Amino acid sequence: MMNTTVNAQRSQYNRDVILSATPARLLTMLYDRLLLDLGRAEAAQLASNWTVSTENLLHAQDIIAELSSSLDVDAWDGADGLLAVYSYVSNALISANLDRDVERTRESIALLEPLRTAWHEAAVQLPAPVAAPATSTNPDWARGNLGIG
């Protein structure tokens, strides 16, 4: 019973963190989890633990799909290039999973790690967000300048 309560509290805390995060923070959280998943997948592939590898690669694919769908290609000139990277990585992760190819996982990590670093650096450069009134139903205040939203 105690474990269930702790897990429920942890889940609620995680939901609250996500719901209250700025767009820039959400983006960096997604990248952090994406690279965590890929690191776990790589380790599982090396250990021939295909179940764990598959779970992590599928979750990484979900994150790439979210990053792709939330990217506003009209927001900045580099968005089309970033979308192409996401598409390439998505295909690489499918191949890494189906072919049990650790090199495709490593390639994805190598492509995404510099992006994660760049997004973290960009997020630090942004001005602190202004909180919206509690009664606001307009989500425009939450939109950042990172081409997501």
Secondary structure, 3 states (H helix, E strand, C coil): CHHHHHHHHHHHHHHHHHHHCCHHHHHHHHHHHHHHHHHHHHHHHHCCCHHHHHHHHHHHHHHHHHHHHHECCCCCCCHHHHHHHHHHHHHHHHHHHHCCCHHHHHHHHHHHHHHHHHHHHHHHHCCCCCCCCCCCCCHHHHCCCCCEC
